[in-house]
Amino acid sequence: MANKDLTITGIETEQIRVPLERTYRGSHYKMTHRSTIITRVHTASGLVGEAYAGDEDAGLEEIDGIIHDEIAPVLLGQDASAIELCWELARPATWNILRDRRLGLVACASLDVTLWDLFARSLEVPLWKLWGGYRSSVPVITIGGYYGSDLTIKEEVEYLVKEEFAGMKFKIGGMTPDEDAKRFKEARKVGGDNFRIAVDANQGYTPAEAIRFSHLVADDNLLWFEEPCQWQNDRRGMRDVRFAGGVAVCAGQSEFSAAGCRDLMEQGSIDFCNFDSSWSGGPTEWRKVAGMATVYDVKMAHHEEAQVAAHLLASIPHGTYLEYFHPKRDPIWHNIIANRPKLKDGRIQLNDRPGLGWELDQDYIKKYRINSRMTEKK
């Protein structure tokens, strides 16, 4: 790295938006497109960092504007290896109280993950090694059980087992606990005991309903119960579900900061923390949460974003399951990475290429690009 000038000279973005083949429905939401922003950080040495982050379809253009109009002016001319400094300089983009704070956080995350990719490239090491190097492969679960699916539960689970997933995250919370428990039991019967199944209510239940569901599936080898309770008193609600329901609870994706995750742990609300680096300012913040989690005996997961989550989860001893969607639900993950690792025996193997190590398919980017922008140091 001594011979590489990592002064930031330019920040480039490309917005891509891919229509989904059908509408995906959870307890109280629906998805019709998969969108993201590809960010590149250019340096004086010619070395370039490249990463994509986020899935904010409605806020894509605004996030891109924050990157170029608010963050780029303070990062241009900085040393790209000074990642904590760059993170702090970008932080004011999250302070506008009249704007959805998550938009600023995704903008910060887009640059943070790209700077980490750049720094690891300069050192010629993969990020999973730079961040700790605990393992070189991670187990994978997928997300399914959507309401209104074209497949029956039996057909879907049989397909996932055949594809060699270690397990799945099954959608609940849009029906009664009894109805959802019946659906879950069918998935468990088809998958067998070695197929790991978590459930995700997406904050769809009251605490009493979540406890009811937990009791109904008490003998069905539930991996974890994700975001079981409605948002307004969820920390206390999740604690009650843990103790009264006798289940492991997973949450953290809806927190904006390490402090929010600390409170979940301190209040005894969770067993697994699925903090999302793209929704919280980047890997820099996620790694702070992972450090805290060891003190509370909480295991780490990551909400979606497999392209960075794989490296984060592989780097630490208490990392758990990587999650990614079926190709029809996340066509970007399955198509934009030309060297995406194959799933085998429930795991993916990370490579030893520097940085994130992904080769992005430029033809795919060009096909679905809706805008691009470059801001350079004057």
N, C-alpha and C positions, 0 to 999 in steps of 0.2 A: 504493500500500500504506500510505502514511502515515496515511490516514484510516480504516484498517481495524484494529480490535482483534482480533488473532489469538490471544488467550488461550483456551486449550482449556477448554471448559465441559462437554463430554460426549463419550463414546465409545460408539458404537452398532454392533452386529453382527447379521448375519443368516446363519444356516447354511443352505446348500441342498445337496440330494443328488438326483442324477438317475440313474435306472437306465439302463444301456446295453442296446441291443437284443440284443447277444450278448456273450459273454466274449472278450476280446482277450488273446492269449497271445504272450509273447516267449520268450526263451531259458529263463528260470527264474522267470517271474512271470505273473500274470493280473490283468485288470481287469474288474470287473463294474459299477462305478458311477463317475460323475464328481461330485466334491464340491468345494465351496469355501466360503470365508467372505467375505462382503461387509462391509467396514468403513467406517464414517463417523465423521469427526472434526468435532464442532461447536465453533464459536468464539463469543466474545462479540459479534462484529460480525454474526453470523447467517450468515457464510460457512461452507460445509460442504465438506469433502473427501470423496471417495467412490472406493473401489477394491475389487477382489476379488483374492485371492491364495491359492495353494496348491491341492493336490489330495490331501489326506491323509484318505482315507475313514475309516479306522479311528480316527484321532486327532482327528477334527473337533471333538468336544465338549471334549476336553482342551485343544486349542489355544484355543478360545473362552474357556474358563475362565482360561487364562493371560493372555489379553488383558485380561479384566475384573478378575481377582482380584490379579494381580501387576503388570501394566504400567499399567493405567488409574490406580491410586492415585498413581503417581509422575509421570504426565504431566498430569493435571488441574491447571489453573492455570498451566501452562507456556506460553511463547510458541511457537506452532506453527511459526513461521518459523525457530526455532532448531533445525534438523533434526539437526545433529550432536550437540547437547546431548540432545535427546530420544532419539536413537539410543543414546547412552551410558547414559542413565537406564533404558532398557528392557533393557539388556544382561544384568543379573543374572538375567533369566528363562531364560537359557541355561546357568546355572551348576549346576543341580541334577544331580548325577552319578548319581542313581538314576532319572532320567527320560530318555527318548529326547531327545537334545539337539535334534534336528530340530524337535520340537514347539515348543520355545521359540523357535527361529529363525524358524519360519513365523509365530508370533505377533508377533515383532518386525517381520518383513517386512510383515505386514498393516498395521501402523501406519506403518511407514516409507514405503511407497508411497502411502498415503493422505495423509500429511503432505506429501509431494512434490506430489501432485495439488492439495492445498489451497494450498500456497505458490505454485504456478504460476498457479492461479486468481486469487490475490490480485494477482499481477503482470500478469494478463491475457495470458499467453503459453502456448503449448503446451509440454509437457515436452521434446519432441524438440528444440525451439529453446533452451529454458533449459539443457539439458544439453550443448549444443554446436552443434546445427543444421547438421550436415554435409550431410544430404540430407533430402528430404521424402518419399521413398518407399523401400521395401525389397523385395528379392527374396524369394520365398517357396518353401520346400520343404515337403512334407508327409511324414507317417510312414506306412509301409505294409510289405508283405511279411510280415505276421503269419502265424504258423503256424495252420493250421486255418481260413483265410479262406474265405468263401463264394465268392470270386472266384478264378479262376486268375490266375497272375502276368501272363499276357498281357492278360486282361480288365482287371485292376487298373491296369496301366501305361498301357494305351490310354485308360482313363477319366481318369487324372491328366493325361496330355498334352492330352486334349480340354478339360479344365477349366482349362488354361493355367498349371499349376504350373511353376515353373522346374526342379523336380526332386523327388527324394524321398529319405528315409532308410529304408533297407531292412533289415528285421530278420534277423539271423543269430545263430549261437551256440548254437542248440538242436539242431543236427544235426552231422554231421561236416564238416570243412572242404571236402571234395570235394563233398558233397551241397549245402552252402550255396553253394559257388562255381557249381555248375550252376544253381541258382536265380537267383543274381545275374546270370549271363551271359544268362539268358533275359530278365530285366528290361532289361538293357543293350541287347540285340538289338531289343526292342520299342520302347524309348524313343528309341533313336538317340543319336548322340554329343552332341547339343546339350541333351539332357535330363540334368541333373546327378544323379548317384546316389552317396550316401554309404551306408555300412553301419554297423549298430549291433549289436554282440554283447552288449550289456548285461552285460559282464564274464563272458561265457559260455565263453571259450576259455582254454586254457593258452597261454603265450607261443609254444610250439612249434606249436600248432595255428593260432594267429593268423598266425604267419609262413608256415605252409603255405598258408593261405587267401590271404594277400597275394601269394604267388608264383603261385598259380593264376589270379588276376585281374589280373596285372601289366599286361596289354595291353588292359584293359577300361575305362580312363578313370574310375578310382575317385576320387571327390571327397575323402572322408576315411574313416578307419576309427575308429569311435567305441567307446570303452571296450572294447578288444579282449580284455583279460586279466582273469582272476579277481583278486579284490580283495587277496589277502594279500601280494602283492609287486608291485603293479600299476605303480608308478612305474618300477621297473627293467624290468619286463616290457614296458611300452609303449615305453620307450626302445629296447629290443632289437627290438621290432616295427618301429619307425621305421627303424632302420638296417639290420637284417637283412632286413626285409620290403620295404623301399624304398617305403613308403607314408606319406602324411600321417596323423597320429593326432590325434583329437579327444577331449578329456576335460575334467573340471572340475566337472561337475554333482554328483559325489559328494563334493566338497570342501565343508566347512562355513565356510571362511574365506578371506580374501585370502591369508593365509600359506600355506595348503594349495596354492593356485594358484601362488603364487610358487615353491614347491618343485617343482611339475610343470615349470615353465618353466626353473628353475635346473638341474634334472637332465636337461634335454633330452628330456622325455617327450612333448611335444605340439607340434603346429603350430597347432591351433585350440583355444580355450578356451571351453567351453559352460557356464560358471558359471551357476548358477540363482539369481537374486536372491530368489526366494520361499523357497528352501531355505537361505539363508545370511544372513538378517537384513535384506534389502531392497536397493533400488537404490543406497543409500549405499555398501554393501560392494562391489557389482558394479562401480561406477564406479572404485573403488580398484584392482580387478583390471584393468579396461580400461586404466587409466593405466600400470600395470606392464607390460602386454602389449606396449606400444609399444617398450619397451626391449629386449625379447627377440624382436622380430619375430614375435610370435604374433598371429594374428587372433582376433577375438571372435565368438562365437555365443552363444546362450542356450537352455538346455533348456526347451522348452515355454513356457507363460505368455505367449502372444502379446500379451495386452492391455497388458503393460508392456514386453516385449522389443522390440516394434516401435519404441517411443520410444528405448530405450537403443541399439539397433543403428543407428537412423537418425542418432543424435547424434554419432557418431564416424567417423573415416575408415577404421578397420580393422574395422568391423562387417561381418558377412557375412549369412548367410541367416536370416531369420525362419522358424520352423517352427510349423505347427499341423496338427491332425488333421482327418480326415474328419468330417463332422457326426455320424455315428453313434458315433465314438470320443470326440469332445468336443462334445456338444450344448450345453454352456454357452457356449463361445466363439461358436458359430454362432447362438445364440438370445438370449442375455442382452443383447447389444449391439445396440440398435435401429439405430444408424448405422454398423454394421461396414462397413469399406470393401470394395468388390468387388475380386476378383482379376482383373487384366488384364495380359496379356503377361508373366506370371510375377512381378508385383509388386503391392503395395498402396500406395495413396497416403494419407499421413496428413493430417488436417485441421488447420486453424489455430485450433481452439477451445481455450480455456484449459485447462491441466492435461492429464489423459489424453485429454480430449475425447470420452469415450464417454457415450452416453445409455443407461442401463441400463433394461431392460424390466421394469417393476414387476409386471406381470401374470405374467411368467415366474417372477420371484422368488417371488411369492406362491404360485404353483402348486407349487413344489418346496421351499419353506421348511420346515425341520424344527424351527427354534428361532430366537428373536430375543432380544436383550438390550440394555439401555441402562444405562450407568453415568455419573452426572452429578456435577459438583462440588457438594459440600454447602455 
